[in-house]
Every structure is written in structure tokens, then in C-alpha cells.
């Protein structure tokens, strides 16, 4: 009964479940009042879906609204639509929206709605303080509300000037809705304006806000622009000049003041309001003077040009000559252009010579040096430009110092030298009328020249000329140059062709096609460092090496080298020397082998001859014995433990040897004989292994024409007859 009720209930539930069927169309997402709204307005997103269902049941709808892939809201409702309000709408709410509807396990996704919110909230700018001093920093803070990062904050610093020049700084902020920066206050800034803007960049769109509120900041000077004064205003050489730089401090600061001329610092001070410099004015004091006041990053400068009037002009030293021969006369005079009474001095190498405007003397080597004249009045000293005077002693006749050989086709060095003469000396090398080179030496060293050796050189061709500031110059004697020809094309050959016998002599000839004498020849064996033979030739281009009594150790590869004073060593080809046995040794060995062979032949002949005689004697003995059996053999018999006879070992050995001897000596007579008899001795052993007692018993067998038949017949007879008959 109960089972029937349960089945009815289950069937009803199944029928009911089959009745609750629903299907849904694609949902629709829309925005109200529009997809594009202004910043701060209300935006309503409406997600709706149409469904078809069986029966009157009310399904539960699950709505999910997302921006890009981020879920914004999830709502479960019995209605076929749901609303999502965004208020106030900000630019950061712009983007792609879609909704997803799920009912009874079935899910559908709506279209993509692109929402655009225009405009960004105006940012707010705040400053730390509104009054600053040059050299300080200004801290700024820019903030935007209601938006989500990331933000790009741009700050502007605007100088109060006719051009309203500005500088900016941009900062990216990823987590906060504000940013802070610092701006330095520079020299010359008096009134500054600051403002900021905000930029937001999304995936498909970006927006920049309007400028923030503007903040005004006043700038105070820590010190004034410095001032330079010069005393006296019109400076003349010899006056005491005073240069003073001053500034005014707004309050006590640790400023630094520097007074400089060009790039040279003349004086400086710290913490004060002035710096000075004083000196006796000279022409060198003319120029630009700069005063600089520094405090941190702030510096202010001022520059003044000072002109010092000339009291008298610089003297000029005049000389009759600058380079002259030893023993000549030189005159000097100091020229002045001034109406003042001046003290004049003539100086040599900064050493006082005399107080005069003119000077004349006979020149010697010691008079060489640097001269100048100096004029002085009121503590002002001026000196002329220096003049170098050179007094020359004549050079001696130069000579060649030639220690190296001239090798054909190579450059060589010629050295020329004069023992006497005032430096610097100029040397010139000539080859005939051609100038090879010229060099000047300022120290007591040799003059070196390079030239190439050719076959056209002639003796006495080279000359060297030496000269200095003296009016005379000298030439050397002609130089004879010997050109050395390097050795050329070396070769090595064996005078005796073919292989050499031990004990024979070796003749090697080493030759070159050309080369200057003396030529050094060396003979070598490969892999041996030392020379086997060395000879120096001065009359031909070849030499011979003779080595007597060769041995097998002398076999190998040989080569030679040749060189002369050109130091261009050449190495010849390799030749292979093979050492073989001498002919008499070969004959001696052959004779020895022949003797050994003859001896061996004689020995074999004697052995076989003796063996043949032994076989003949055996046959004679066999013919004289009684015919006991057909083969003439003796059989050795014995008894076993049962008393039966057996053939002993003696039978086998003697029988076989006798048959073989018969085979070896068979002839026409053996073939014609049909039956032969021989006697066999049969030994019957004692049953108890006592010594065997020999007795003669006669056993007969037949020897047939065919030795094989005889053997078989004999064996059959012996095996068939137990008594051996």
C-alpha cells in the first residue's frame, strides 16, 4: 500500500518537473539617460531578458553586471530585469559593460555597452607656504576627488614676467588620488604662480581636467646684487689700486663672497658683506674683475672692467746680429719711448751686465745667451722682449764612422760626426751630386743617414758636410763602400751516386751560385745540432766534405748551410745516404752458407747410406732363419688368467717392422713367391706373473702375392685358430 503511494508521488513530482520548463532569449543591457553623460550625472544600467516558460511557475533570475572582466554586482530576482545605478558618474566609470543572466542552469550574455563619462573633476592645489626666499623649495600638493587611479599630475611654475615663462613637472600616481612635488626658487624669482592639471588614461579613451586653482607665492632676496667700486677711478701705473665688492643682506646668512680676475681668485670672505683687493697698479692689472655672492643654489654676480694707463712704454732691445762667428763684433742698444727719467739695465740670462742703453763687444762662445734690457721708475719695472745671441765656433772636418757592411738590396746606415763646433750642427749626406738626407743635431751625438745598397755604388762616392751658424762649412773625405752580395741558391749533391758500401768514403759537395767572399760552409746530419764539418772559402763557390770509412750509423739525411758577412744563411736540400754491405762481406757470407749446406748434405748422405746398409743386413739375417711361418716373424704368446694364449707386444712390433721391411724390399722375386714360412716364438707367462718362460712353438701362416691379402689372411688364420696353427 505504502509502496504504491510512494510511486504515485514520485510520478507526480516527475510530471511537475517536466512542466517547469523555461527558455530565455539574449539579454539586453542599456544605459539611461544615455551612453554618454557628463561627469557627476546619474547613470542607470538596465539588464533585461525575455523568457518562455511552461506553466505558471515563477523562476529565479540571477543577473551579473560586469565592467570589462570585473564583476560589479550580482542580483537574484523573480523579475525579468534588474537596475544598477552609478551616481555620481565619474570619468573612471567609462568603459565596456555587459550583463549575464542565469535561470534554471541556463546562461545567456548580453551585448557590450560602451559607457562614456565626459570630463574630470577639477583638481585642488595647495602650497605649504606663500612667502619664500631665493634658494628655498616650494612644496605643492595636487588632489582630485571622486576618480580612481592611475593619474598623471602635471604641476606648473609660472614666473611673473612679461613673457610669463613657465616650467613643469609630471608625476604618475598609481594608488593615491593626490601627488606632491617640490619646485626650487631660483635667483631672480620675485613673484611665482603655481597650478596643476590631472590626466586619466583608460583603455580606449583619455581625458584631461581643467587647471586647478592658482596659488601665488612671493619671493624675498636673501642678499642684494653685489656692487664693485675701483679706487682711484682713473688708474695709472704705479698707483695703489683698491677694488671693493659689497652686498646687502636681508637677514644674517652665511654667504660667501668671491673677487676674481678672469679665472684667478684674488680674495674671498664668508659671512661678511664685503671683500677687497689692493695692489700697485701695473699694465697686468688691466682686465675684467668679477664679484660673486653665493648662498646655496643662489648666486649673484657683477663684473667691472679696469683699465690701467701706461706710465711709460716697454723698452726694445736692438742687436746688430743674433748669430755670428766667434771673434766677431756685436752691438746692442736699449730703445726707450718716454720723457720720464728712467733707470736702464742690460741683462744676460737674468744677470745684471751694466747700467747703459748701449753695449758693444767682441763675441766669444761664452757670450752666447739670452739678453734683455729693463727700465724702472716709481717702482714700475718693464723689460724688453728677450733676444737670444748665438756665437758659433767653426765645425771641424767631419768624418764617417761606418762599422756595418752594406748588403746588396738592403738599407744600411752611415754615421757622420764633427768633433768640434758649436751646436746645433747641420749634417748633409751626398752621393755624387745627389743629396741623400739632412739632419740637425742639438746634442753631442752622431748624425745617422740611411741609404740602399745597389750594384751602382762606386768607391769615394759618399761625402758628409757639416755646418752651423758659423760662416764656414766643411766636407769629409770620400767614403769607399764595399757592397756585400749575399749567398744565393745553395745546393748539396753526392759525388758518388747510388748506395754506398760500408767502409767506403763519402764525398759531399756544397755549392752556391754567387756570394761575396768569405763564405762559410757547414755540413750537418739531420737531427744533430753540431756541425760535422766547417770550412771557409775565399776563392770559389763550392766545397767538398770527405768522410772515410762509412758505417751503418752514418746512414741518414744530410744537408749543408752557407753564409757570409751579409748574415743571410741559406740551407740546402736534403740528400739521403744509404749504407749497404761490402761486396767481400757478401761473398764471405755466401761461402759460409754454401759450406753449411754442403756439410748438411754430406751428413744426410751418410745417414741414408748407413740406414741402407742396415736394411740389407736385416734381409740377409731373415733369409738364414728356419721357415717357421709364412712371414718369417716370431710371435710372442702369453696366457691370461684363464690359461688362454694371447699375442704379446713383441709380436706387434716385430711383425709390423718385418712386414714393412718386406714392403720396402719387395721385388720381382717377392711377387713370384706364393707361400713363405717363418718361425714365431711364443712366450707363455706364468699365471702368477712370474718371469715369462720362452719356448719355441711353430705357427704357420701364408704370405700371398698381395701384401694386403697376406695380412688379412694372416689375421684371419690367427684369429680363427685358437692354438695358432
Helices and strands as residue ranges (DSSP letters): H 2-19, E 22-24, E 28-32, E 36-38, E 43-48, E 51-53, E 61-67, E 70-77, E 81-86, G 91-93, E 95-103, E 106-109, E 113-118, E 124-127, E 131-133, E 137-143, E 151-159, E 166-173, E 178-184, E 191-201, E 206-208, E 215-220, E 227-231, E 235-236, E 240-246, E 256-261, E 264-270, E 274-280, G 283-285, E 287-295, E 298-306, E 308-309, E 316-319, E 323-325, E 329-335, E 343-348, E 351-354, E 358-362, G 365-367, E 369-377, E 380-383, E 387-392, E 399-401, E 406-407, E 411-417, E 425-431, E 434-441, E 447-452, E 462-467, E 473-475, E 483-484, E 488-494, E 500-501, E 506-514, E 519-525, E 533-537, E 542-547, G 552-554, E 556-563, E 570-571, E 575-577, E 579-580, H 583-624, E 637-639, E 645-647, H 649-664, H 668-672, E 681-684, E 693-696, H 707-720
